[in-house]
Amino acid sequence: MIEAMLDAGTFVVLWQQLIQLWELIVMICRFLWGLLRLLGGA
């Protein structure tokens, strides 16, 4: 059952979603780090 659900197309879609999620997390962290530096006066 799991093998039938995780065919090549589904795997690619899931992988792309994971990459987009990671990029979003990195972007948020960079924004918060820049905001922290700005508010800290560094």
Secondary structure as UniProt FT lines:
FT   HELIX           2..5
FT   HELIX           8..40
//
